[in-house]
C-alpha cells in the first residue's frame, strides 16, 4: 500500500512510473514535478488508535478528513474492527467506529502491519481468540514487535501464543501492569488503549510517542469522557 500511495502522489505532481513487470518500477527520464496545492490526509495509522478506542470501550469516534477515497492502506484497519463486531460508518470525508461486543478473527496483516500492534491490544478484549499472521518483518523494526507484544500482553493478563510470523491472543481476565515501551512509539500508543478498560495500566517512557505523535496522550484524554 505504501508503494501504491507513493506512485499516486508522484502522478498527481506530474511524474509517472512504469511497471513493466510486477515488482519492477521504471521512472522515465525528462519528467518534471509540477507544484500545486495538495491536501494532506490525516495519518491513518495514528487514527487507528482512536478507532480502536471506540471498539474497546463501546464508544463512538469519528475521524474527519479521511474517508472512502483515502489512498492510505491503513484505512483497512477499520475493516478488521468491523469483522470483530464494531459498526463502521464510512463517508467521503470521515470514518466513524462505534464499539460493540468484540469477537476474535484470523487475519493476514502484512499490508497494514503498523496497525497490527493496535489490533493485538483490541484482541485482548474480544470474547474469542484472534490470530494475526504474516508480519514476521515487524521483528526488525523499532524493536522486535512480536516479542514485545507477547511480553506486554502477558503482563496485563492476556494468554498469548507467540509465533514466528505473528501471534494468537486468547480471551482472559486482564489486570493492570507497567508497560515497557522499548522506546517504541507504537507500543506506547497501543497499550495506552488497554488502560481505557483496565485500571492500573501504566505506560513507561511515554515520551517515545514524540517520534510520530507528540500530543497523543493529550488527544486520548480529550476523547475519554
N, C-alpha and C positions, 0 to 999 in steps of 0.2 A: 504493500500500500504506500509506503514512503517513496518508492521509486515512481509509482504512478502519479503521486502528488507532485513530485519534483518535475516530471515531464509536463504535467498540465500547467504548472506555473511558468515554466520556460516557454511553452507555446503561447501562453497569454501575453508574455512580454516580447513575442516575435521570433522565438528560436524553436525550430522543430528538430526532433530527434528521430532518426530512422531505426527500425528494429528488423533487420534482415532475417534474423532467426531468434527464437526465444532466448533471453539472457544476454543478447549482444546488442549494444546501443552505439549508433554512429551519429556523430554530430557533424553535418556537412559544414565546410568552411565558408567564410564570407557572410555569415548571418550577423545581424546587429540587434542587440536588445533595444527596445523602444520604451522609454519611460512613460508611465501613465498612472493615473490614480489606481490604487489597489487596496481593496478592503480585506484586512486580515481577520480570519475567523478566530473565535476563542479556541484555546487549545483543548482538543477533545480528550486527551489523556488526563489533563487536570480536571476536566469536567466529570470524568468517571467517578471521582471521589464523592461528588455531590449527588450524582445519580445513585451511587451505591448507598449513600447515607439515607436516601429516601427508601430504598429497598430494605435496608436493615431495620429501620425504625417504624416502617409503616406510614411514613410521612409522604410529602409531595414536594418535589423540587423541579423547577423549570430552569433550564439553561438557555438563555437567549443568545441570538447571533450565530447559532449553529443548528442546522436543520436537515431536511431531506436532500438538499442539494450540496451538502458538505463533501469536500474532496478528501477528508481525512478518514483513514481506515479505522481509527479507534472509535469512531461513532458506532461501529458494530457492537461495541460493548453493551449497548442498551438492548440489543437482540438477545444477548445471553441473560440479562436480567429478566427479560420478558419470558424466556424459556423457563426461568426459575420460579416464575409466578407473579412478578411485578407487572403492573399495567404501564404501557408506554404510549404516549401521545406524541406523534411526530407531525410537526408543522414545517412550513417552508423556512421559517427563521427561528425555530426553537424546538426543543425536545423536553418533554415532561415525563418524569418517572413517578409513579405512585406505588408505594410499597404494599405488600400483602404477604400472606404465608409463603415461605420460600421452600422450594424443593431442589434436590440435587440434580445435576446434569453431568453429562460427559461431553467434553469439548476439546477441540484442537485449537489452541490459541497462538499458533506460530505467527500468524499475520498481525496479531494485536497483542504481542507479548508484554508490552509495557503495562497493560491493564490486567495481566494475569495475577499480579500481586493484589490488586483491588478485589478481583473475583474470589481469590482464595480466602480473603477475610470475610467477604459476604457468605461464602460457602459454609463458614463455621456456624452460621445462624440458620442453615437450612435443616429440614426435617429428614433428609436422606443424604447419601454420600454424593460427593462431587469429585469427578476426575478431570484434571487439567493435564493435557499431554502435548507433545511436540514442541516443548520450549527449552530443550537442553541448552541452547545458546545463552540463556539468561544466567547460567552459572558463571559466565565470563564477563559480566557487566560490572557495575559498581562494587558488587560483592557476588558471591555465589548465592543468587537469589532463591534458588530452590532449597538449598540447605538452610538459608536464613528464614525462609517462610516456615519450613518444617520445625525448626527450633523454636521460633517465637510463637507459632500457633500452639505447639505443645505446652508452652509456658502458661497460656491462658486456658488450658484445659482441653483443647481440641485433640482428637485422635487422628494422626496423620501418617500415611504411608508415603515415604519418600521413594521416588523412582528416578531412574537415570534421566528421563526426559520430562519429568513433571512430578505431580503429587496427587494423592487422593485424600480428601478431607471427610471424616465421618462425624455424624452428629454426636455431641457430648455436652455435658454441662460446663459452661465457661466460668472463669474466675478472673479476678484482677491480677496483674503482674506488671513488672517493669520491663519494657520492651527495649532490647538492644537494637539500635538502628544500623549499626555497621557503617555509619556515615553515609547511608543510602537514603536519599530523599524519598524514594517511593516506599521503602519500608516504613518510614516515619508516618507518611500520609495515609497509607493503607491501614496500619494498625491503630491510628487515631480513630478510625471509624468504629473499631471494636468497642471503644470507650463510650460510644453513644448508647450502647445497650448494656455493657458490662461495667459495673462500678469498679474503680481501683486500677484501671489501665493507665499506666504512666509511660510517656514516651521519653526515653533518654536521648540526649543530644538533639532536641527538636530543631535547632538552628540549621541542621543539614538541609532542611526544606528550602533554604535560600537559593539553592542551586537552580531551581526552576520556579519556585512559588513562595517568595518571601513572606507574603501575607496569608499563607494558607490557614494558620490557626485562627487568625482574626476572622477570616471569611467563614470558617467552620463554626466559630462561636456565633456569628451573626445569624445563621440559619437554625441554631439549636433549639430556640423556642423555650 
